[in-house]
Amino acid sequence: MENKIVIGTRGSQLALWQANWVKSELERLHAGVTCELLVIKTKGDKILDVPLAKVGGKGLFVKEIEEALLDGRIDLAVHSMKDMPADLPEGLKIGAIPERQDPRDALISKNGLTFEALPKGARVGTSSLRRSAQLLAKRPDLQIETLRGNIDTRLKKVTEGDLDAIILAAAGLKRLGLGEHITECLAPELMLPAVGQGALCIESREKDDRIDAALAPLNHLPTRVTVLAERAFLNTLEGSCQIPVGAFAETDGKAITIRGLVAEVDGSRILMEKETGENGQNEALGITVAERLKEAGAAEILARLLENQA
């Protein structure tokens, strides 16, 4: 048996942390296995001065890595689940979903001000249409500023006074040991997370028994159940980060509840649906919530947004 596993990853600080975590876990779980990282630069890493929604959305951070997986340069890929498009290329699959970190969005602000305490007209940085729509729905007075770059660059926008606050995923900050920067973790009732936020996606090839066996212990069933419900929701809406869509599912081991959201970019209209059922119905529940949102007006919102971006 070939004991070397080549892991494909982006080169960002967070991506390398995630890939190194998978590397250490695989080497810990399987005696004799050694892993090496292959850093692959994606289109999303090269375009830093334009909002993602204007240059193609989620696939920007995975396409080149998936090509390396398909042509055999790497054995598996480690992604942030929220970067994954709804559809995977033929021949690839989600090989494992480890236990989820904190799924919430985090506010980092000047002077430790909470979301409610931000001054009128505060400048808030985010690159996410989902976040900006929900922020504006609650606080139409806020000024939303486009935020790109690595985590350190984004944090400096607050510490150096360029922005009053920024919104980042809590999971990334906590994984990098930067949790002390968080002013407030925003409850899903205030800010519904992105699909799969806080979870990792370990992508692999179909019919690769060696990698399937290596990855099996990394699968965390409660996380897999909830994330696949969220992805079924996204797939039904044909969503990407080009449109303001959020979903969050929770399970107690038996029942699963999923909430889904579609919004106007300016936050003037927020559509939300919720459904509960058994764990085995997880993907069906995600589809049901998406279909209800479509009937409630989400289909028209999404069609118009996608037409405007074409």
BAFIMAR-196491 format. One record per residue (C-alpha): residue number from 1; x, y, z; chain; residue in three letters. Coordinates in steps of 0.5 Angstrom, whole numbers, plus 500, padded with zeros to 3 digits. Each point is the difference from the previous one (the first is absolute). Example, Ala and Ser with C-alpha at 12.3 -4.5 7.8 and 13.67 -1.06 7.14 Angstrom:
2
<nr 1&u 525&v 491&w 516&kette A&rest ALA>
<nr 2&u 502&v 507&w 498&kette A&rest SER>
This chain:
310
<nr 1&u 500&v 500&w 500&kette A&rest MET>
<nr 2&u 502&v 507&w 498&kette A&rest GLU>
<nr 3&u 502&v 503&w 507&kette A&rest ASN>
<nr 4&u 501&v 508&w 497&kette A&rest LYS>
<nr 5&u 494&v 504&w 500&kette A&rest ILE>
<nr 6&u 500&v 507&w 496&kette A&rest VAL>
<nr 7&u 495&v 505&w 502&kette A&rest ILE>
<nr 8&u 498&v 506&w 496&kette A&rest GLY>
<nr 9&u 499&v 507&w 503&kette A&rest THR>
<nr 10&u 500&v 507&w 499&kette A&rest ARG>
<nr 11&u 506&v 504&w 503&kette A&rest GLY>
<nr 12&u 496&v 505&w 505&kette A&rest SER>
<nr 13&u 502&v 500&w 507&kette A&rest GLN>
<nr 14&u 493&v 496&w 502&kette A&rest LEU>
<nr 15&u 500&v 495&w 494&kette A&rest ALA>
<nr 16&u 507&v 498&w 502&kette A&rest LEU>
<nr 17&u 498&v 499&w 507&kette A&rest TRP>
<nr 18&u 494&v 496&w 498&kette A&rest GLN>
<nr 19&u 504&v 496&w 495&kette A&rest ALA>
<nr 20&u 505&v 499&w 506&kette A&rest ASN>
<nr 21&u 495&v 498&w 505&kette A&rest TRP>
<nr 22&u 497&v 494&w 495&kette A&rest VAL>
<nr 23&u 508&v 498&w 499&kette A&rest LYS>
<nr 24&u 501&v 499&w 507&kette A&rest SER>
<nr 25&u 493&v 496&w 501&kette A&rest GLU>
<nr 26&u 502&v 496&w 494&kette A&rest LEU>
<nr 27&u 507&v 498&w 503&kette A&rest GLU>
<nr 28&u 497&v 499&w 507&kette A&rest ARG>
<nr 29&u 495&v 496&w 498&kette A&rest LEU>
<nr 30&u 504&v 495&w 495&kette A&rest HIS>
<nr 31&u 507&v 498&w 502&kette A&rest ALA>
<nr 32&u 505&v 500&w 494&kette A&rest GLY>
<nr 33&u 496&v 505&w 496&kette A&rest VAL>
<nr 34&u 503&v 507&w 499&kette A&rest THR>
<nr 35&u 497&v 506&w 497&kette A&rest CYS>
<nr 36&u 503&v 506&w 496&kette A&rest GLU>
<nr 37&u 496&v 506&w 498&kette A&rest LEU>
<nr 38&u 500&v 503&w 492&kette A&rest LEU>
<nr 39&u 498&v 507&w 501&kette A&rest VAL>
<nr 40&u 496&v 502&w 494&kette A&rest ILE>
<nr 41&u 498&v 507&w 498&kette A&rest LYS>
<nr 42&u 493&v 501&w 498&kette A&rest THR>
<nr 43&u 497&v 506&w 496&kette A&rest LYS>
<nr 44&u 497&v 503&w 506&kette A&rest GLY>
<nr 45&u 507&v 500&w 503&kette A&rest ASP>
<nr 46&u 502&v 505&w 494&kette A&rest LYS>
<nr 47&u 494&v 504&w 500&kette A&rest ILE>
<nr 48&u 500&v 505&w 506&kette A&rest LEU>
<nr 49&u 498&v 506&w 498&kette A&rest ASP>
<nr 50&u 493&v 498&w 498&kette A&rest VAL>
<nr 51&u 494&v 498&w 503&kette A&rest PRO>
<nr 52&u 499&v 492&w 499&kette A&rest LEU>
<nr 53&u 493&v 501&w 498&kette A&rest ALA>
<nr 54&u 502&v 504&w 494&kette A&rest LYS>
<nr 55&u 506&v 495&w 498&kette A&rest VAL>
<nr 56&u 496&v 493&w 500&kette A&rest GLY>
<nr 57&u 499&v 498&w 507&kette A&rest GLY>
<nr 58&u 501&v 494&w 504&kette A&rest LYS>
<nr 59&u 504&v 495&w 495&kette A&rest GLY>
<nr 60&u 506&v 506&w 500&kette A&rest LEU>
<nr 61&u 503&v 496&w 506&kette A&rest PHE>
<nr 62&u 499&v 493&w 498&kette A&rest VAL>
<nr 63&u 501&v 499&w 492&kette A&rest LYS>
<nr 64&u 507&v 500&w 500&kette A&rest GLU>
<nr 65&u 501&v 495&w 506&kette A&rest ILE>
<nr 66&u 494&v 495&w 497&kette A&rest GLU>
<nr 67&u 504&v 500&w 493&kette A&rest GLU>
<nr 68&u 506&v 498&w 504&kette A&rest ALA>
<nr 69&u 496&v 494&w 503&kette A&rest LEU>
<nr 70&u 497&v 498&w 494&kette A&rest LEU>
<nr 71&u 507&v 499&w 496&kette A&rest ASP>
<nr 72&u 503&v 497&w 506&kette A&rest GLY>
<nr 73&u 505&v 505&w 503&kette A&rest ARG>
<nr 74&u 496&v 500&w 507&kette A&rest ILE>
<nr 75&u 497&v 494&w 503&kette A&rest ASP>
<nr 76&u 495&v 505&w 504&kette A&rest LEU>
<nr 77&u 498&v 507&w 501&kette A&rest ALA>
<nr 78&u 498&v 504&w 506&kette A&rest VAL>
<nr 79&u 496&v 506&w 499&kette A&rest HIS>
<nr 80&u 495&v 504&w 505&kette A&rest SER>
<nr 81&u 493&v 497&w 498&kette A&rest MET>
<nr 82&u 497&v 507&w 499&kette A&rest LYS>
<nr 83&u 505&v 501&w 494&kette A&rest ASP>
<nr 84&u 497&v 494&w 497&kette A&rest MET>
<nr 85&u 495&v 501&w 494&kette A&rest PRO>
<nr 86&u 494&v 496&w 500&kette A&rest ALA>
<nr 87&u 502&v 495&w 495&kette A&rest ASP>
<nr 88&u 506&v 496&w 500&kette A&rest LEU>
<nr 89&u 504&v 498&w 493&kette A&rest PRO>
<nr 90&u 499&v 493&w 498&kette A&rest GLU>
<nr 91&u 504&v 495&w 503&kette A&rest GLY>
<nr 92&u 501&v 504&w 506&kette A&rest LEU>
<nr 93&u 496&v 499&w 507&kette A&rest LYS>
<nr 94&u 500&v 503&w 507&kette A&rest ILE>
<nr 95&u 505&v 495&w 503&kette A&rest GLY>
<nr 96&u 499&v 502&w 508&kette A&rest ALA>
<nr 97&u 497&v 506&w 504&kette A&rest ILE>
<nr 98&u 504&v 500&w 507&kette A&rest PRO>
<nr 99&u 496&v 503&w 506&kette A&rest GLU>
<nr 100&u 498&v 507&w 499&kette A&rest ARG>
<nr 101&u 503&v 506&w 503&kette A&rest GLN>
<nr 102&u 496&v 506&w 502&kette A&rest ASP>
<nr 103&u 495&v 502&w 494&kette A&rest PRO>
<nr 104&u 498&v 507&w 502&kette A&rest ARG>
<nr 105&u 503&v 506&w 497&kette A&rest ASP>
<nr 106&u 504&v 505&w 505&kette A&rest ALA>
<nr 107&u 500&v 507&w 501&kette A&rest LEU>
<nr 108&u 507&v 503&w 501&kette A&rest ILE>
<nr 109&u 499&v 508&w 502&kette A&rest SER>
<nr 110&u 504&v 506&w 502&kette A&rest LYS>
<nr 111&u 499&v 501&w 507&kette A&rest ASN>
<nr 112&u 497&v 494&w 502&kette A&rest GLY>
<nr 113&u 493&v 502&w 497&kette A&rest LEU>
<nr 114&u 494&v 495&w 499&kette A&rest THR>
<nr 115&u 496&v 500&w 494&kette A&rest PHE>
<nr 116&u 494&v 503&w 503&kette A&rest GLU>
<nr 117&u 505&v 506&w 503&kette A&rest ALA>
<nr 118&u 504&v 501&w 494&kette A&rest LEU>
<nr 119&u 499&v 508&w 498&kette A&rest PRO>
<nr 120&u 495&v 502&w 495&kette A&rest LYS>
<nr 121&u 503&v 500&w 493&kette A&rest GLY>
<nr 122&u 506&v 495&w 502&kette A&rest ALA>
<nr 123&u 504&v 497&w 495&kette A&rest ARG>
<nr 124&u 500&v 493&w 500&kette A&rest VAL>
<nr 125&u 504&v 496&w 496&kette A&rest GLY>
<nr 126&u 498&v 493&w 496&kette A&rest THR>
<nr 127&u 501&v 497&w 494&kette A&rest SER>
<nr 128&u 494&v 496&w 500&kette A&rest SER>
<nr 129&u 493&v 502&w 497&kette A&rest LEU>
<nr 130&u 497&v 495&w 505&kette A&rest ARG>
<nr 131&u 503&v 504&w 506&kette A&rest ARG>
<nr 132&u 499&v 507&w 497&kette A&rest SER>
<nr 133&u 492&v 498&w 499&kette A&rest ALA>
<nr 134&u 499&v 498&w 507&kette A&rest GLN>
<nr 135&u 504&v 506&w 503&kette A&rest LEU>
<nr 136&u 496&v 505&w 496&kette A&rest LEU>
<nr 137&u 493&v 496&w 502&kette A&rest ALA>
<nr 138&u 502&v 502&w 507&kette A&rest LYS>
<nr 139&u 504&v 506&w 499&kette A&rest ARG>
<nr 140&u 498&v 504&w 494&kette A&rest PRO>
<nr 141&u 504&v 506&w 502&kette A&rest ASP>
<nr 142&u 507&v 496&w 500&kette A&rest LEU>
<nr 143&u 505&v 501&w 494&kette A&rest GLN>
<nr 144&u 502&v 493&w 497&kette A&rest ILE>
<nr 145&u 507&v 500&w 498&kette A&rest GLU>
<nr 146&u 503&v 495&w 495&kette A&rest THR>
<nr 147&u 505&v 496&w 504&kette A&rest LEU>
<nr 148&u 506&v 495&w 497&kette A&rest ARG>
<nr 149&u 507&v 497&w 502&kette A&rest GLY>
<nr 150&u 502&v 496&w 505&kette A&rest ASN>
<nr 151&u 498&v 500&w 507&kette A&rest ILE>
<nr 152&u 505&v 504&w 503&kette A&rest ASP>
<nr 153&u 499&v 505&w 494&kette A&rest THR>
<nr 154&u 493&v 500&w 502&kette A&rest ARG>
<nr 155&u 501&v 501&w 508&kette A&rest LEU>
<nr 156&u 505&v 506&w 498&kette A&rest LYS>
<nr 157&u 494&v 504&w 497&kette A&rest LYS>
<nr 158&u 497&v 500&w 507&kette A&rest VAL>
<nr 159&u 506&v 501&w 504&kette A&rest THR>
<nr 160&u 503&v 505&w 496&kette A&rest GLU>
<nr 161&u 493&v 504&w 499&kette A&rest GLY>
<nr 162&u 498&v 499&w 493&kette A&rest ASP>
<nr 163&u 494&v 497&w 502&kette A&rest LEU>
<nr 164&u 495&v 500&w 506&kette A&rest ASP>
<nr 165&u 499&v 492&w 500&kette A&rest ALA>
<nr 166&u 501&v 494&w 496&kette A&rest ILE>
<nr 167&u 496&v 493&w 499&kette A&rest ILE>
<nr 168&u 504&v 494&w 500&kette A&rest LEU>
<nr 169&u 499&v 493&w 501&kette A&rest ALA>
<nr 170&u 501&v 498&w 507&kette A&rest ALA>
<nr 171&u 503&v 493&w 498&kette A&rest ALA>
<nr 172&u 506&v 503&w 496&kette A&rest GLY>
<nr 173&u 501&v 505&w 506&kette A&rest LEU>
<nr 174&u 500&v 494&w 505&kette A&rest LYS>
<nr 175&u 504&v 495&w 496&kette A&rest ARG>
<nr 176&u 506&v 505&w 499&kette A&rest LEU>
<nr 177&u 500&v 502&w 508&kette A&rest GLY>
<nr 178&u 497&v 507&w 498&kette A&rest LEU>
<nr 179&u 493&v 499&w 504&kette A&rest GLY>
<nr 180&u 502&v 506&w 505&kette A&rest GLU>
<nr 181&u 499&v 505&w 494&kette A&rest HIS>
<nr 182&u 493&v 498&w 500&kette A&rest ILE>
<nr 183&u 495&v 505&w 503&kette A&rest THR>
<nr 184&u 494&v 496&w 499&kette A&rest GLU>
<nr 185&u 497&v 494&w 497&kette A&rest CYS>
<nr 186&u 494&v 501&w 496&kette A&rest LEU>
<nr 187&u 494&v 495&w 502&kette A&rest ALA>
<nr 188&u 497&v 497&w 494&kette A&rest PRO>
<nr 189&u 494&v 504&w 501&kette A&rest GLU>
<nr 190&u 504&v 506&w 499&kette A&rest LEU>
<nr 191&u 504&v 497&w 494&kette A&rest MET>
<nr 192&u 499&v 494&w 497&kette A&rest LEU>
<nr 193&u 506&v 497&w 498&kette A&rest PRO>
<nr 194&u 503&v 497&w 493&kette A&rest ALA>
<nr 195&u 498&v 493&w 498&kette A&rest VAL>
<nr 196&u 506&v 496&w 503&kette A&rest GLY>
<nr 197&u 503&v 506&w 504&kette A&rest GLN>
<nr 198&u 505&v 497&w 506&kette A&rest GLY>
<nr 199&u 500&v 493&w 496&kette A&rest ALA>
<nr 200&u 506&v 497&w 496&kette A&rest LEU>
<nr 201&u 499&v 497&w 494&kette A&rest CYS>
<nr 202&u 505&v 494&w 498&kette A&rest ILE>
<nr 203&u 499&v 499&w 493&kette A&rest GLU>
<nr 204&u 502&v 493&w 496&kette A&rest SER>
<nr 205&u 499&v 496&w 494&kette A&rest ARG>
<nr 206&u 495&v 495&w 499&kette A&rest GLU>
<nr 207&u 502&v 493&w 501&kette A&rest LYS>
<nr 208&u 506&v 501&w 503&kette A&rest ASP>
<nr 209&u 500&v 495&w 506&kette A&rest ASP>
<nr 210&u 507&v 502&w 503&kette A&rest ARG>
<nr 211&u 498&v 507&w 501&kette A&rest ILE>
<nr 212&u 493&v 498&w 502&kette A&rest ASP>
<nr 213&u 503&v 495&w 505&kette A&rest ALA>
<nr 214&u 504&v 506&w 503&kette A&rest ALA>
<nr 215&u 495&v 505&w 500&kette A&rest LEU>
<nr 216&u 495&v 496&w 504&kette A&rest ALA>
<nr 217&u 502&v 501&w 507&kette A&rest PRO>
<nr 218&u 499&v 508&w 498&kette A&rest LEU>
<nr 219&u 493&v 500&w 499&kette A&rest ASN>
<nr 220&u 496&v 503&w 505&kette A&rest HIS>
<nr 221&u 493&v 497&w 499&kette A&rest LEU>
<nr 222&u 496&v 506&w 503&kette A&rest PRO>
<nr 223&u 504&v 505&w 496&kette A&rest THR>
<nr 224&u 499&v 496&w 494&kette A&rest ARG>
<nr 225&u 492&v 500&w 501&kette A&rest VAL>
<nr 226&u 499&v 507&w 501&kette A&rest THR>
<nr 227&u 505&v 503&w 495&kette A&rest VAL>
<nr 228&u 497&v 495&w 495&kette A&rest LEU>
<nr 229&u 493&v 503&w 501&kette A&rest ALA>
<nr 230&u 503&v 507&w 499&kette A&rest GLU>
<nr 231&u 503&v 498&w 494&kette A&rest ARG>
<nr 232&u 494&v 497&w 497&kette A&rest ALA>
<nr 233&u 497&v 506&w 502&kette A&rest PHE>
<nr 234&u 505&v 504&w 496&kette A&rest LEU>
<nr 235&u 500&v 495&w 494&kette A&rest ASN>
<nr 236&u 492&v 501&w 499&kette A&rest THR>
<nr 237&u 501&v 508&w 500&kette A&rest LEU>
<nr 238&u 506&v 499&w 495&kette A&rest GLU>
<nr 239&u 503&v 505&w 505&kette A&rest GLY>
<nr 240&u 507&v 503&w 500&kette A&rest SER>
<nr 241&u 504&v 505&w 504&kette A&rest CYS>
<nr 242&u 497&v 505&w 494&kette A&rest GLN>
<nr 243&u 493&v 500&w 504&kette A&rest ILE>
<nr 244&u 498&v 501&w 507&kette A&rest PRO>
<nr 245&u 499&v 493&w 503&kette A&rest VAL>
<nr 246&u 501&v 497&w 506&kette A&rest GLY>
<nr 247&u 498&v 494&w 504&kette A&rest ALA>
<nr 248&u 501&v 496&w 506&kette A&rest PHE>
<nr 249&u 498&v 493&w 503&kette A&rest ALA>
<nr 250&u 501&v 498&w 507&kette A&rest GLU>
<nr 251&u 499&v 492&w 502&kette A&rest THR>
<nr 252&u 499&v 497&w 507&kette A&rest ASP>
<nr 253&u 501&v 493&w 497&kette A&rest GLY>
<nr 254&u 493&v 499&w 499&kette A&rest LYS>
<nr 255&u 497&v 506&w 497&kette A&rest ALA>
<nr 256&u 503&v 505&w 495&kette A&rest ILE>
<nr 257&u 497&v 507&w 499&kette A&rest THR>
<nr 258&u 503&v 505&w 495&kette A&rest ILE>
<nr 259&u 498&v 507&w 498&kette A&rest ARG>
<nr 260&u 502&v 503&w 494&kette A&rest GLY>
<nr 261&u 500&v 507&w 497&kette A&rest LEU>
<nr 262&u 500&v 504&w 494&kette A&rest VAL>
<nr 263&u 500&v 508&w 500&kette A&rest ALA>
<nr 264&u 500&v 506&w 495&kette A&rest GLU>
<nr 265&u 507&v 503&w 500&kette A&rest VAL>
<nr 266&u 498&v 506&w 503&kette A&rest ASP>
<nr 267&u 497&v 496&w 506&kette A&rest GLY>
<nr 268&u 493&v 503&w 498&kette A&rest SER>
<nr 269&u 497&v 493&w 500&kette A&rest ARG>
<nr 270&u 502&v 494&w 504&kette A&rest ILE>
<nr 271&u 497&v 494&w 499&kette A&rest LEU>
<nr 272&u 501&v 494&w 505&kette A&rest MET>
<nr 273&u 497&v 493&w 501&kette A&rest GLU>
<nr 274&u 501&v 495&w 505&kette A&rest LYS>
<nr 275&u 498&v 492&w 500&kette A&rest GLU>
<nr 276&u 502&v 494&w 505&kette A&rest THR>
<nr 277&u 500&v 493&w 499&kette A&rest GLY>
<nr 278&u 504&v 493&w 501&kette A&rest GLU>
<nr 279&u 507&v 500&w 499&kette A&rest ASN>
<nr 280&u 499&v 495&w 494&kette A&rest GLY>
<nr 281&u 496&v 506&w 496&kette A&rest GLN>
<nr 282&u 506&v 505&w 501&kette A&rest ASN>
<nr 283&u 500&v 501&w 492&kette A&rest GLU>
<nr 284&u 493&v 500&w 499&kette A&rest ALA>
<nr 285&u 499&v 505&w 505&kette A&rest LEU>
<nr 286&u 505&v 505&w 497&kette A&rest GLY>
<nr 287&u 496&v 499&w 493&kette A&rest ILE>
<nr 288&u 494&v 501&w 504&kette A&rest THR>
<nr 289&u 502&v 507&w 503&kette A&rest VAL>
<nr 290&u 503&v 502&w 493&kette A&rest ALA>
<nr 291&u 494&v 499&w 496&kette A&rest GLU>
<nr 292&u 495&v 503&w 505&kette A&rest ARG>
<nr 293&u 505&v 506&w 500&kette A&rest LEU>
<nr 294&u 499&v 500&w 492&kette A&rest LYS>
<nr 295&u 493&v 500&w 501&kette A&rest GLU>
<nr 296&u 500&v 506&w 505&kette A&rest ALA>
<nr 297&u 504&v 504&w 495&kette A&rest GLY>
<nr 298&u 507&v 498&w 500&kette A&rest ALA>
<nr 299&u 500&v 497&w 493&kette A&rest ALA>
<nr 300&u 499&v 507&w 497&kette A&rest GLU>
<nr 301&u 505&v 503&w 505&kette A&rest ILE>
<nr 302&u 505&v 495&w 497&kette A&rest LEU>
<nr 303&u 498&v 501&w 493&kette A&rest ALA>
<nr 304&u 501&v 507&w 500&kette A&rest ARG>
<nr 305&u 507&v 500&w 504&kette A&rest LEU>
<nr 306&u 503&v 495&w 495&kette A&rest LEU>
<nr 307&u 497&v 504&w 494&kette A&rest GLU>
<nr 308&u 503&v 506&w 503&kette A&rest ASN>
<nr 309&u 507&v 497&w 501&kette A&rest GLN>
<nr 310&u 500&v 496&w 493&kette A&rest ALA>
